[in-house]
């Protein structure tokens, strides 16, 4: 089935957009972990985040919507999250 679109045609016609994007790319390496933690707390829930790479942590958060369905994707270096 490689190359075949498995979604119904009407699903492809729905409006899809990325409305919010956060990235540590433009944040000083020493501030990246606390930055993305603050973003996650404001966007989702209060949490704590720990990583061995705290001085060069990398992460991205995408949030968007398909009609009334809210979606998000979090791409991050390895970390421990406690809620």
Contact map, one row per residue, 1 for C-alpha under 8 A:
11110000000000000000000000000000000000000000000000000000000000000000000000000000000
11110000000000000000000000000000000000000000000000000000000000000000000000000000000
11111000000000000000000000000000000000000000000000000000000000000000000000000000000
11111100000000000000000000000000000000000000000000000000000000000000000000000000000
00111110000000000000000000000000000000000000000000000000000000000000000000000000000
00011111000000000000000000000000000000000000000000000000000000000000000000000000000
00001111101100000000000000000000000000000000000000000000000000000000000000000000000
00000111111100000000000000000000000000000000000000000000000000000000000000000000000
00000011111110000000000000000000000000000000000000000000000000000000000000000000000
00000001111111000000000000000000000000000000000000000000000000000000000000000000000
00000011111111000000000000000000000000000000000000000000000000000000000000000000000
00000011111111000000000000000000000000000000000000000000000000000000000000000000000
00000000111111100000000000000000000000000000000000000000000000000000000000000000000
00000000011111110000000000000000000000000000000000000000000000000110000000000000000
00000000000011111000000000000000000000000000000000000000000000000110000000000000000
00000000000001111100000000000000000000000000000000000000000000011110000000000000000
00000000000000111110000000000000000000000000000000000000000000011100000000000000000
00000000000000011111100000000000000000000000000000000000000001111000000000000000000
00000000000000001111100000000000000000000000000000000000000001111000000000000000000
00000000000000000111110000000000000000000000000000000000000011110000000000000000000
00000000000000000111111000000000000000000000000000000000000111100000000000000000000
00000000000000000001111100000000000100100000000000000000000111000000000000000000000
00000000000000000000111111100000000100000000000000000000011110000000000000000000000
00000000000000000000011111110001001100000000000000000000111100000000000000000000000
00000000000000000000001111100000000000000000000000000000011000000000000000000000000
00000000000000000000001111110000000000000000000000000000000000000000000000000000000
00000000000000000000001111111011001000000000000000000000000000000000000000000000000
00000000000000000000000101111111000000000000000000000000000000000000000000000000000
00000000000000000000000000111111000000000000000000000011100000000000000000000000000
00000000000000000000000000011111100000000000000000000111000000000000000000000000000
00000000000000000000000000111111111000000000000000000010000000000000000000000000000
00000000000000000000000100111111111100000000000000000111110000000000000000000000000
00000000000000000000000000000111111110000000000011100111110000000000000000000000000
00000000000000000000000000000011111111000000000000000000000000000000000000000000000
00000000000000000000000100100011111111100000000000000000000000000000000000000000000
00000000000000000000011100000001111111110000000000000000001000000000000000000000000
00000000000000000000000000000000111111111000001110000000000000000000000000000000000
00000000000000000000000000000000011111111100000000000000000000000000000000000000000
00000000000000000000010000000000001111111110000000000000000000000000000000000000000
00000000000000000000000000000000000111111111111000000000000000000000000000000000000
00000000000000000000000000000000000011111111111000000000000000000000000000000000000
00000000000000000000000000000000000001111111110000000000000000000000000000000000000
00000000000000000000000000000000000000111111100000000000000000000000000000000000000
00000000000000000000000000000000000000011111110000000000000000000000000000000000000
00000000000000000000000000000000000000011111111000000000000000000000000000000000001
00000000000000000000000000000000000000011101111100000000000000000000000000000000001
00000000000000000000000000000000000010011000111110000000000000000000000000000000111
00000000000000000000000000000000000010000000011111000000000000000000000000000000111
00000000000000000000000000000000100010000000001111100000000000000000000000000011110
00000000000000000000000000000000100000000000000111110100000000000000000000000011100
00000000000000000000000000000000100000000000000011111100100000000000000000000111000
00000000000000000000000000000000000000000000000001111100000000000000000000000010000
00000000000000000000000000000000000000000000000000111111100000000000000000000000000
00000000000000000000000000000101100000000000000001111111100000000000000000000000000
00000000000000000000000000001111100000000000000000001111100000000000000000000000000
00000000000000000000000000001101100000000000000000001111110000000000000000000000000
00000000000000000000000100001001100000000000000000101111111000000000000000001000000
00000000000000000000001110000001100000000000000000000001111100000000000000011000000
00000000000000000000001110000000000100000000000000000000111110000000000001111000000
00000000000000000000111100000000000000000000000000000000011111000000000001110000000
00000000000000000001111000000000000000000000000000000000001111100000000111100000000
00000000000000000111110000000000000000000000000000000000000111110000000111000000000
00000000000000000111100000000000000000000000000000000000000011111000011110000000000
00000000000000011111000000000000000000000000000000000000000001111100011100000000000
00000000000000011110000000000000000000000000000000000000000000111111111000000000000
00000000000001111000000000000000000000000000000000000000000000011111111000000000000
00000000000001110000000000000000000000000000000000000000000000001111100000000000000
00000000000000000000000000000000000000000000000000000000000000001111110000000000000
00000000000000000000000000000000000000000000000000000000000000001111111000000000000
00000000000000000000000000000000000000000000000000000000000000111101111100000000000
00000000000000000000000000000000000000000000000000000000000000111100111110000000000
00000000000000000000000000000000000000000000000000000000000011110000011111000000000
00000000000000000000000000000000000000000000000000000000000011100000001111100000000
00000000000000000000000000000000000000000000000000000000001111000000000111110000000
00000000000000000000000000000000000000000000000000000000001110000000000011111000000
00000000000000000000000000000000000000000000000000000000011100000000000001111110000
00000000000000000000000000000000000000000000000000000000111000000000000000111110000
00000000000000000000000000000000000000000000000000100000000000000000000000011111000
00000000000000000000000000000000000000000000000011110000000000000000000000011111100
00000000000000000000000000000000000000000000000011100000000000000000000000000111110
00000000000000000000000000000000000000000000001111000000000000000000000000000011111
00000000000000000000000000000000000000000000001110000000000000000000000000000001111
00000000000000000000000000000000000000000000111100000000000000000000000000000000111
